[in-house]
């Protein structure tokens, strides 16, 4: 995976193909077939290849191809977080397949919907100057939380997932998302989460965003030298 900030057309194509190869190698059977259909050039493929990971440079990976870079970073960091969890004595109650699936699709909603267009569209020049926003959210898309659209797209394309994968995607934003708090902050032990996978995905996502932002900060510092 090419991870530099400014990707060329060939870099973007390379990352897209590497992503597709990863899906082919990681998944099996009907699920792989449905994922490859969803990520084909006729469906979400172009959005997958070209989408940024955020609206503004000061967030993370706000450039064409940033989405693929980010989700692959989250996959890698999920394994790091799992090791930290195990080394600390935690009991792993999920499979690697479930962890990879949730990490890979936690931001799927950021690819928009072929029926309505991309999630991110170019921002006006005036807003770029005022707020530093390169992209804005597509006003034609029906509103959904990113994780809700992720689940919607998976079911739209007939991709099966386990309840642990569902929660891993749904709760990827942790308590930064108000809708997740009822799952993560429970005073009734009977209603507490019955898997730790969502916390691993959230930590992997948080660490990825943090390091991606830090790389951008350092790149800006170098430009000023």
C-alpha positions as CSV (number, residue, x, y, z in Angstrom):
1,X,0.0,0.0,0.0
2,X,1.5,3.4,-1.1
3,X,1.0,5.7,1.9
4,X,2.4,9.1,0.9
5,X,0.2,12.2,1.2
6,X,0.0,13.1,-2.5
7,X,-0.9,10.1,-4.7
8,X,-0.5,10.0,-8.4
9,X,-3.0,8.4,-10.7
10,X,-0.8,5.2,-10.8
11,X,-0.5,5.2,-7.0
12,X,-4.3,5.3,-6.7
13,X,-4.7,2.5,-9.2
14,X,-2.0,0.5,-7.4
15,X,-3.7,0.9,-4.0
16,X,-7.1,0.0,-5.5
17,X,-5.7,-3.2,-7.0
18,X,-3.9,-4.1,-3.7
19,X,-7.2,-3.6,-1.8
20,X,-9.1,-5.9,-4.3
21,X,-6.3,-8.5,-4.0
22,X,-6.6,-8.3,-0.2
23,X,-10.3,-9.0,-0.4
24,X,-9.7,-11.9,-2.7
25,X,-7.1,-13.5,-0.4
26,X,-8.9,-12.7,2.9
27,X,-12.4,-13.8,2.3
28,X,-14.0,-17.0,0.9
29,X,-17.1,-18.3,-0.8
30,X,-20.2,-16.3,-1.4
31,X,-19.0,-13.5,0.9
32,X,-16.0,-12.9,-1.2
33,X,-18.1,-13.0,-4.4
34,X,-20.5,-10.4,-3.0
35,X,-17.7,-8.1,-1.8
36,X,-16.0,-8.2,-5.1
37,X,-19.3,-7.3,-6.8
38,X,-19.8,-4.4,-4.4
39,X,-16.2,-3.1,-5.0
40,X,-16.3,-3.6,-8.7
41,X,-15.8,-0.6,-11.0
42,X,-19.5,-0.8,-12.0
43,X,-20.6,-0.3,-8.4
44,X,-18.5,1.3,-5.6
45,X,-15.1,0.7,-7.3
46,X,-14.5,4.3,-8.5
47,X,-15.5,5.8,-5.2
48,X,-13.3,3.2,-3.3
49,X,-10.3,4.2,-5.4
50,X,-10.8,8.0,-5.4
51,X,-12.5,8.9,-2.1
52,X,-10.7,10.9,0.6
53,X,-10.9,9.9,4.3
54,X,-12.1,13.3,5.5
55,X,-13.3,16.7,4.4
56,X,-10.4,18.9,5.5
57,X,-6.6,18.5,5.4
58,X,-6.4,19.1,9.2
59,X,-8.4,15.9,9.8
60,X,-6.7,13.0,8.1
61,X,-5.9,11.8,4.6
62,X,-8.0,14.5,2.8
63,X,-6.9,13.6,-0.7
64,X,-8.0,11.3,-3.5
65,X,-7.2,7.7,-2.4
66,X,-7.1,8.6,1.3
67,X,-10.1,6.3,2.1
68,X,-8.2,3.1,1.0
69,X,-5.1,4.2,2.9
70,X,-7.1,4.8,6.0
71,X,-9.1,1.5,6.1
72,X,-6.0,-0.5,5.5
73,X,-4.2,1.3,8.3
74,X,-7.1,0.4,10.6
75,X,-6.8,-3.3,9.5
76,X,-3.1,-3.3,10.4
77,X,-3.7,-1.4,13.7
78,X,-6.4,-3.8,14.7
79,X,-3.8,-6.5,14.9
80,X,-1.6,-4.3,17.0
81,X,-4.4,-3.5,19.4
82,X,-5.3,-7.2,19.6
83,X,-1.8,-8.0,20.6
84,X,-1.8,-5.3,23.3
85,X,-5.1,-6.7,24.6
86,X,-3.8,-10.3,24.7
87,X,-0.4,-9.3,26.3
88,X,-2.4,-7.5,29.0
89,X,-4.3,-10.7,29.8
90,X,-7.5,-10.0,27.8
91,X,-9.5,-12.9,26.4
92,X,-10.0,-12.7,22.6
93,X,-13.6,-13.6,21.8
94,X,-13.6,-12.9,18.1
95,X,-11.9,-14.4,15.1
96,X,-9.3,-12.6,12.9
97,X,-11.8,-12.8,10.0
98,X,-14.4,-10.9,12.1
99,X,-11.8,-8.3,13.1
100,X,-10.5,-7.8,9.6
101,X,-14.1,-7.6,8.2
102,X,-15.2,-5.0,10.7
103,X,-12.0,-2.9,10.3
104,X,-12.2,-3.0,6.5
105,X,-15.8,-1.8,6.5
106,X,-16.1,0.5,9.5
107,X,-16.1,3.6,7.1
108,X,-17.8,2.0,4.2
109,X,-20.6,4.6,4.4
110,X,-18.0,7.2,3.3
111,X,-18.3,5.7,-0.2
112,X,-21.8,7.1,-0.7
113,X,-24.3,5.2,-2.8
114,X,-24.3,4.7,-6.6
115,X,-27.9,5.7,-6.6
116,X,-27.1,9.2,-5.2
117,X,-23.4,9.7,-5.8
118,X,-20.3,10.0,-3.7
119,X,-20.3,10.8,0.0
120,X,-17.7,13.5,-0.4
121,X,-17.9,16.1,-3.2
122,X,-15.6,19.1,-4.0
123,X,-16.1,22.1,-1.7
124,X,-16.4,25.7,-3.1
125,X,-13.2,27.7,-3.4
126,X,-14.4,30.3,-0.9
127,X,-15.0,27.6,1.8
128,X,-11.6,26.1,1.0
129,X,-10.0,29.5,1.8
130,X,-12.2,30.2,4.9
131,X,-12.3,26.8,6.5
132,X,-9.6,24.7,4.8
133,X,-12.3,22.3,3.6
134,X,-11.4,20.5,0.4
135,X,-14.6,18.5,0.3
136,X,-18.1,18.7,1.6
137,X,-20.8,16.1,2.2
138,X,-23.0,15.3,-0.8
139,X,-26.3,17.1,-0.2
140,X,-28.2,14.6,-2.4
141,X,-27.4,11.6,-0.2
142,X,-30.2,10.6,2.2
143,X,-28.8,11.3,5.7
144,X,-27.4,8.3,7.5
145,X,-24.6,8.0,10.1
146,X,-21.5,6.6,8.3
147,X,-21.7,3.3,10.2
148,X,-25.4,3.0,9.5
149,X,-24.8,3.5,5.7
150,X,-22.0,0.9,6.0
151,X,-24.5,-1.7,7.3
152,X,-27.0,-0.6,4.7
153,X,-24.6,-1.0,1.8
154,X,-23.5,-4.5,3.0
155,X,-27.1,-5.7,3.1
156,X,-27.8,-3.9,-0.2
157,X,-25.2,-6.0,-1.9
158,X,-26.1,-9.2,0.0
159,X,-22.9,-9.4,2.1
160,X,-23.4,-11.6,5.2
161,X,-21.9,-10.5,8.5
162,X,-21.9,-11.8,12.1
163,X,-23.4,-10.0,15.0
164,X,-19.8,-9.3,16.3
165,X,-18.9,-7.8,12.9
166,X,-22.1,-5.7,13.0
167,X,-21.2,-4.3,16.4
168,X,-17.6,-3.8,15.4
169,X,-18.7,-1.6,12.5
170,X,-21.6,0.1,14.3
171,X,-19.5,1.2,17.3
172,X,-16.3,2.1,15.5
173,X,-16.5,5.7,16.5
174,X,-16.7,4.8,20.2
175,X,-18.2,7.3,22.6
176,X,-17.4,10.1,20.1
177,X,-20.8,9.1,18.5
178,X,-23.8,9.8,20.8
179,X,-25.6,6.8,19.2
180,X,-22.9,4.4,20.4
181,X,-23.0,5.4,24.1
182,X,-26.0,3.2,25.0
183,X,-24.0,0.3,23.8
184,X,-20.7,1.3,25.5
185,X,-21.9,2.8,28.7
186,X,-24.2,0.3,30.4
187,X,-25.0,0.1,34.1
188,X,-27.1,-3.1,33.7
189,X,-24.6,-6.0,33.3
190,X,-27.1,-8.0,31.4
191,X,-27.0,-5.3,28.6
192,X,-23.3,-4.9,28.6
193,X,-21.4,-5.7,25.3
194,X,-20.9,-9.4,24.9
195,X,-17.8,-9.0,22.8
196,X,-14.7,-6.7,23.0
197,X,-14.3,-6.5,19.3
198,X,-15.9,-3.0,18.9
199,X,-13.4,-1.6,21.4
200,X,-10.5,-3.0,19.4
201,X,-11.9,-1.5,16.1
202,X,-12.4,1.8,17.8
203,X,-8.9,1.9,19.2
204,X,-7.4,0.9,15.8
205,X,-9.4,3.6,14.1
206,X,-8.4,6.2,16.7
207,X,-4.7,5.3,16.4
208,X,-4.9,5.4,12.6
209,X,-6.5,8.8,12.6
210,X,-4.0,10.1,15.1
211,X,-1.0,9.0,13.2
212,X,-2.4,10.1,9.9
213,X,-3.0,13.5,11.2
214,X,0.5,13.6,12.8
215,X,2.1,12.8,9.4
216,X,0.2,15.7,7.9
217,X,1.3,18.0,10.6
218,X,5.0,17.0,10.1
219,X,4.7,17.4,6.3
220,X,3.4,21.0,6.8
221,X,6.3,21.7,9.1
222,X,8.8,20.5,6.5
223,X,7.1,22.7,3.9
224,X,7.8,25.7,6.0
225,X,11.6,25.0,6.3
